[in-house]
Amino acid sequence: MDFDRIERYRMMSSDEVQRTQEKKLRDFVRYQLYPFSPHYGKLFDENGIDPASIKTVRDLEKIPLTRKSDIMPDSTNPKRYKDFILQPTPEKIGKHWPRSKLIGLKMKDIVMGNLQEGLRREYYPTFMIATSGTTGNNVPFMYTERDIKQFSNIYASMTGVTQLDLKWVVLNTFPFAPHLAFIFVYFVNLCLPLRMFHTGGGAVTSTLKTLDVITTVDANVLIGIPSYIYHLLRKAQEKGTDLSSVKMVVTAGEKLSVSTRKRITEILEERGATDFRIFDVYGTTEMRDAYPECTPGKGVYHVHPNIHICEIVDPETGKQKKEGESGALAVTNIDGRGSVVCRFLIGDIFEGGIRYGKCPHCGREGPRLVGPIGRIRDYHRNLELTNVKGTLLNLNTFFDIMPTIEGIDEWQVSIEKKNNDPSDLDLIRIKVAPKKGVIKEKLEKEIKDKINDSIEINPVVDAHYSMDELFEEMGGRIKVQRIVDTRPS
């Protein structure tokens, strides 16, 4: 079963990568996406787009952005996810594939036999992951047998990017669930000779038991959601756990702020770890992929060029941004089977945009995404506040401010309506778990002053929570919700 491996791109220049990607784009749109995807076949026809006209990255602007609402189920189409799965038939293959491809297919049948079985193994969906459901219902994304082989190849390349030693012991704390983060690590475990212990997160293996596992197996690598890794290490600090075996931390699933990285570093150093590195990983279910930082703390994520073309666009118009300009990430498959997307608006802003050429941090060539990263929805939240009525507030600012306040162990921002009245003004409530010995009243005043100085709003601060109580309320055993909107719809 043929597929394009990531290794061959490592020796290419940026120009060679682009030429290779655009050739794959032309072939994929004409011979896979348009004829076999129910959603995109219809989209092209309704918008009068000739699939043969999509030849370059710039040509992608002809295609409307695919938004999360386009793939979400509703009462008219509760199984809309199926429209994004490639569904070839003999009739479609005969109609849309060129003579050269049809001859190649026939030759395979003659040499190898059982053409139908080969097509089934290439296209039939056998494995599912799903979105977390934060925007509504969970949406399945499917892999075929070919996908599992191809995506496992690029997942395993993470060890090369991070220089993870295959002799190290890895502790995976992602929750057991059909989401990308856990499956990504599990597939790496299946295709590489790595010793790995999967805890299932705090909801399956308790945090204290996980600490015992770290010392029992001398874990060298901790992998998990940033908030849970931080929670785990704070418990290690309280318990006096020896963390001298830890050489690497890999986080994914939510934003890893500069301050959280700093605090993780401080705890590891206090508990005996030396010469360790902390890598952030950017990934989404819709991409079925994830990109680790090429260099710890630099916020630079190299795209897997054999699978995707990434654009940085204006999220409203879909127009491409120039190299280095801030904008929203849109992803297009140029390979893969199962669930595929074209110009899918992921929902994240990359403030450093996309860059090409030689990376100044790691020396690799090819396209790379540059942070800081923020959610689109947190740049465009229209709030009706007492003193900032109708202001567009960047809620990502809280991720920068809150971890810098020394007296805080845990925090969450809640957007509410006063008196729970849909007609009343909006209210920002900050829930806080103070560190031991901190005077709550002084901490509440410090938080209010810092928030007011930074974004000119007056929040309500509630600092009566314990660390464990607030961590549970935020859903920390699965995935922390730092910013929640509880306003009545």
N, C-alpha and C positions, 0 to 999 in steps of 0.2 A: 504494500500500500504506500504509494508515493506521497511525500509531503515536503514542503520547503523548510529546511532546518535553519535555525538561527546562526549556526556556526559560520556559514559562508559569508554572512554580512560583516563579520568582524574584520575582514581584510579589505573591505571596500572603502573608498573615499566617499564623502558626502554626495558628490556628483553621481558616482556609480550607484549609490543607494537610491537616489532620486530616480535615475533612469530605470532601475530595476523595479522600483515601486510603481512607476507610471505604466510600465508594460504590464505588470500584474493587474493594475487597476483597469486597464482597457479590457483585458481578457476576462477578469472577474465580473465586471458589469455586463459584458455582452453575453458570456457563456454560462454564468451562474446566477447572478443577482436578478437580472431582468427576466430571464425565462423561467426561473424556478422559485422565486420569492413571490407569493401572492400579493403581499403588501407593496413591494417596490415595482412589480410589474404593473400594477394598477396605478401607482403614483406616477410612473414615467408616462403611461398612456394618457392620464388625465391632464398632465401638464405639458403634453406634446414634446417630451424629451426623447430624442433619438439616442438609444444606448451607445451607438457607435460614435456619438459626438463627445463622449466622456473619455478624453485621452490624457489629460494632465491634471495635476492638483488644482490648478486654477479653474478648470472646467467643472469642478465639483460645485462651484457657486451656482450652476444652472439648476441644481437639485435642491428642493426645499429641505430645511432642517427637519429631522425627525425628533419630536419632543416626547417626553415621558407620557404625556396625555395620549399620544398616538398608539402607544403600546399597552396602556392600561385597559383592563377589561371593563365593560359596562353592560347594561341590560340588553343592549342591541347586539353585542358581540362579547359574550362572557369568556370566550376562548381565543381572544385576539392574538395571544402570543404565538398561536400556530401559524398566523399569517407571516411571521418573520422566519419561519423554518424553511430551508430550501427543500423543494418537493419536486424532483425531476420525475418525468414519465418517459417511456420510449417515444411517445409522440412529440413531446417537447424537445427531447434530445435530437430527434431527427429533423425537427423544424429549425432549431436555433444553432446547432453546432455546425461548424464548417466541415467540408468534405475531409480535410486532413485529420480533424479530431475523430470523425466517425470511422475513418480507416484505422486510426490508432486504436480505437475501442474494439473494432472487429479483430485486429491482430492480437490484442490481449486475450480476447475470447478464444481465438484459435490456439494460441500458445498455452494459456493458463486454464482455459475452460471455465464454464459456469459464470458467464457474464452477469447474470442476475444477482448471484451471491456477492460478486465483487461490488456492484452498485449498492446493494443493501448495506454492506459493511462500510461503505464510504458515506452514505447519506442517511441511513436509518438512525433516528435519535435513540440513544441508549442510556444517557446519563443526564441528570438535571441539577442545576443550581437555581436559586431564586433570589430576587431582591428582598430586602429586609422588610418591606411593607410600610416604610415611613411615610410614603405618599399615598397610601391606600392599600389595595390588595397586593399580596405577593405575586410577582410576575416570573414565571419559569423561563429559564434560558437553557437550551439543550445542546449537548455534545453528541457527536457520532463517534464510532470507533476510531475513525481517522482523526477527529478532533482531539480525542484523548491522547493519542500518540503525539500529535503536533503541539498541543498546548503543554503537555508534560515536558516536551523538549525545551520550550521557552521558560517554563516555570523553573526547571532545573538549572537554567543559566543564571539564576539569581545567586547561586553559590559562587560562581565565578566573579560576578560583579561585586559582591560583598567580601570575597576572599574567605568564605566560610570553609574551614578545614574539614574534610570528610571524616576525619578521625574524631571530631568533637561529638559530644552528646548534646542533643537538642531537646528542649522542653517546649512543646507546643501547647499554649494555654487558650487557643481559640475555642469557643464553644462548639460542641458537636451540633452541627446544623448544616442544611444544604446551602450554605453561603460560600462565596468565593474564597474568603480568607482561610477557612479551615480546609477546603478542598485543594486550594493552591499548595498548602504545606503538605497535605496528605499525598498528593501526586508527586511532589518532590521526594517524599519518603519512599514511594513505590519504585521510582526509577533511578535512585542513587543509593549507594551503600552507606547510608547514614543511620546511626543509632538514634532513634527518636521516641520520646514518650509523649503520648497525647493525653492531656488531663481532662479535656472537655470543658475547661474553664471552671470558675468557682461554683457553678450550678451543679456540676457533676462530681469533681474532686474538690473538696473544700480547700480554701486558701491555706490553712495551716497544714493540711496534708500535702499540698503542693510544695510548701517549704521543706517538709521532710523529704520529699522526692528529690529536690534540688541537691540536698546534702548527701542523700543516699547514693545517687548515681553520679555525683559530681558534675552537674549540668554545666555545659560551657556556653550554650546559646539559649536565651529566653525569647520566645516569640509570642506575640499576643496583641490585643487592643491596648493602646497607650494607657488609658485610664485603669485597666485591670493590672497591667504590669506595674504601674505606679502604686496601686493599692497593694499588690503582692509585696513590693519592696518595702513599703511602709510597715507592713506586718513583719517583714524580716527584720526591720530596724527595731521594732518593739520587742521582738522575740530574741534578738541578738543572734540571728542566723548568720553563719559563715557563708559569704558569697564570693570567696576568693577564686572559685573555679570558673566564674562567669567571664567570658571573653567577648561576648557579643549580645546585643539586644536588637531585635527586629520587631518593629511595630507597624500595624496597619489597621484599617477599619474606621479610624476617626483621626481628627487633626492632632498631630504631635507638635505642641507649641515649643518655642525656644525655652520658656521657663520650665515646662514639664521635663524637657530633655535635661536641663540643668539640675533639676531636683533628682531625677533618676541617677544622674552622674554622681551627685553628692552622696546619695545613699549607698550606691555600689562602692564608692571609694571608702566610705566609713566602715563598710562591712567587709573590706579586705580585697575587693576586686582591683586589678591593675591592668593597664594596657588593653582596655576593652574599647569597642566601638558601638555606636548606637545608630542604626539605619532606620529611616522611615520608608515605607512602601506605599505607593499610590496605586489603587486598583478599584475597579467597579465591576459589578455583575454584568452590566450591559457590554463591557469590553471582553468579558470572560478572561481577563488578564490583569496583571499588576506589574508595576515598574518600581524596583528599588532605587533609592538614591545612589548615584554613582560614587559619592563621597559623603561621609557622615556630616550632617548639619548644613549642607550647601543647598538643599532643596532643588536639586537637578535630577530629573528622571528621564533616562534614555528610553525612547519608544522602541518596541519590538517591530522593526520595519518589515519583517516578512509576513506579519499578520495585519497590521493596521496602517492607515494614513491618518495622522492627527492634524487637525486644523485648529487655529485659534481665531475665533470669529466674534462678530458682534452678535450677541444672543437674540437680538430683536430682528435684525435684517438678514443674518447669515453671511454677511460680507466678510471676507477674510481680512485679518489684521496683518500688518507688516511684521517682519521678523523682529522679535524683541518687544512688541507692543502687548499690553495687557488685553485679555479677552477671555471668552468662554471656550472650553474644549469641546470639539465635535469629532467623533471617531467614525471612520469608515473601514469596514473589512475589505481586505484585498486577497484574503485567503480564508480557509475554514469552511466548514459545513454546519449543519445544525442551525442554530439561531444566528442570523447575521444582521448587521445594521449598516446603514449608510448615512453619514452626516448626523449621527445621533448626538444630540446635545446632552452631555453628561450631567450638567448642573453645577460645574465648578469653574471658577475664574482662576487663571494662572496669571499673576501680576507681572511675571517676567516673560510671559508669552512663550513662543517656540523659537529655538535657535538651531542653527545648522553649522557645519564645519567642525573643526577640532575643539573638543571640550577643554576649557582651561583647567578643569579640576582633575579629570582622569585621562585625558588625551584621546578618548575614543571619538570616532567620527559618527556622523549620522544625526537625525533629528532628536531633539531633547526638549522636554517641557521644564519650565523654570518657575518656581514659586516666588513668593508665598502663594498658598492656595486658599481660596475662600468659596463658600457656597453662594451661588447666584441669588438664591432666595434671601440670604442674609445681607445682600447689598441693596435689595429692593423692597424692604419691609416698610409699608406705609403705616406709621403709628400716629395716633391721635393722643398726644401727651399734653399735660397741663401747660407746660411752657414751651413745647416744641410741636405745636399742632401741625399735623400733616408732614412732618419731617421724614425724609428717607434716611434711616439710621443704619450704619454698617454694624450689624451685630457681631461680626467677626472680631471687632475691637475687644470684646470681652475676653476672648482667648488670649489676647496680648496683655491685658491689664490684670485679670484675676490671679494668674499663677505667680505674679511678681509680688503679691502682698504676703509677707512672711507669716502672718498669723493664721493663714487659712490652710486647713487640711483638705477640704472638699468644697465644691461650689456648684451651683446651678442657677441659670437665669430663666425666669418664668415670665411670659408676657400674658397679662390677664386683663380683664375688664373690671373696673371698680364696681364693687358690690355684685359682681357677676351679672351685670346689667348690659345687654348688647348695645344700649343707647348711651351708656356712660363713656367716660374717657378711658384710654388705655393706661395700664400701670406696669412698670417694670419691677418685678420682685426678685431679689437676689437671696437665695437660700445658701447658708454657709455653715460648715462644720469647723469651729475654731480649733486650733491646736491646744493641747493641754497647757493650762496656766495662763492663757490669753484672756484678758478682760473683755467680755463681749461688747460692752457699750463703746469702748475705745475702738475696737475692731470695726463695729458697724459705722462709726463716724469716719474712720479712715477710708473705708470702702466707698461711702457716699461722696466724700471729698474727691477721691481719685476719679470716680466715674464722672462726677460733675465737671471736674477740670478737663477731662479728656473728651467727653462727648456731650457735655452740657445738658444732662438730664438728672433728675433727682429720683433715684430708685428707692424703693422700700427694701431695707436689708433685715433679714431674719437670721440671726446667728445662734439659734438655740439647738441646732441639730448636732448629734454625734456623727463621727466619721462613718461608722458602719451603717447607721440609720439613713443618712443621706445617700450613701453609695447604693444601698438597696433600693431606695425610692427612685433613683435615677436609672435603675435597670443595669447596674454595673456588672452583674455576673454574666450578662449577655453582651450589652453594648450601652455605654453611658449616653444619656441624652443631656448634653450640657445646656442647650437652649430649647425650651419647649414653649409652644403657643397654646394656651388653654382657653383662649377667647371663644365664646359661643359663636358658631357659624351662622 
